[in-house]
Amino acid sequence: YREHQASQKRIFVMQVQDKCDINANQCVLKSDQFLLSLSNENGDTVINSTYPLDTATLFVVDSNNQAYSHPLGMTTSPYYWRAKTDLEQQLATRGARQKLRIIANIKGGSYISEFTSITQ
């Protein structure tokens, strides 16, 4: 019964913890005990989660509110995911802002967030 309950579809909203500056490796999203950190590494956007993910997709949102998806691929384990993006260049200058969305799936749960990375 508990396994069945755990696999039921649920949506959880994540909030930015403190501030979000992906280029400075200071972007953590939180929903209860679940944490998701985002950073840039050699042209890749990297996420690390406190629980193993089934899938993860990052969306870069332009000034017309059009979202462009970047499905992330698992790296060494289901806790680490990455995708090639141009966020490092977009956020290279001080004060640069980029609206982002993310969906991270764990069993029947979808963790979602819309947030802005601001270069400090």
N, C-alpha and C positions, 0 to 999 in steps of 0.2 A: 504494500500500500504506500509506504513512504517513498519507495523508488518511483512509483507511478506519479505521486504528487510532485516529486522533484523534476519529473520530465514534462510537466504541464507548462504551457506557454505563459510566461510572465514578463512584464516590462519593468525595469528599474531605472530611475533617472540618476545619473552621476553628476556631482557638482565639483567645480574646481576647488581644490584645497589651497588656500592662500592665493597665489597668483600663478599665471601660466606664461612661461617664457621657454618654449621648446628648445631654442638654440642654446640656452644656458642650462639645459637639463633640469629645469625647475617647473615642471608641469605634471601635477598629480590630480587625477579625478578620483572621486570617492563616492561610494554608496554603501553605507553601513561598514562592514568589515572588508569589503572588496575595494582594492586600490588598483589604479591603472596609471602607470607613468609613461609619459611621451618624451622623446628626445630625438635629435638629429645626429646621425653618425655617417660620415662619408657619403652624403647624398641620399641616404636612406632615412626614413622616419621609422623609429624603433619604439615598440611598446613592450612593457614588462608588466605582468599582472600578478596579483597575489594568489589567484586560483587559475588552474589550467583552462585555457579557452578552447572552444571548438572551432570558432571562426572569428575574424575581426576585420572590419572595413572602416577605413578613414575616408572622410569626404572633405575636400577643400572647396570652400564656398566663395564664389567671386562676387564682385560688387553688384551684380544683378540678381543675387541670391540663387544662382545656378550652382548646383553641387556636382563635383567631379569625384567619382569613386576611385579609391586605391585599395583593392583587397590586399590584406597583409598576409604574408606567408609565414608559417611556423619556422623558426630557426632551430636551435638546439633542443628545445622542449616546448610543450604547450603553454609555458609561461612567457616565452619570448617570441615576438612576431615583428616583421619588418616589411617595408615596401619602398621602392624607389619613388621619391617625390622631389619637387623643386622647392620645398618649404625652406630649406637652408638658405637659398638665394633670396626668396621672397621676404624672409625675416632677417636678412643680413644687416640692415641699418637700424640704428637706435630709433625707437618709436614706431617701427613697422608693426602693423596689425594684420592678423589673418583669422577670419572666422573659419571654424572647423566643426565637423560633426563626427561622431564615432558610434559604431554599433559593435559590441563585443558579445558573443553568444557563448553561454555555458549551459549545457544540457537544455532545459526548456526555458531558460531565462535569457532575456536580451537586455543588456546594459547599454543605455543610450545617453548621449550628451551633445549639446551644442555649446561651444565655448570659443573664446578668442585668445590666441597667443599674441602677446605684446612683447617686443624686444626691449629690454631695459637698457 
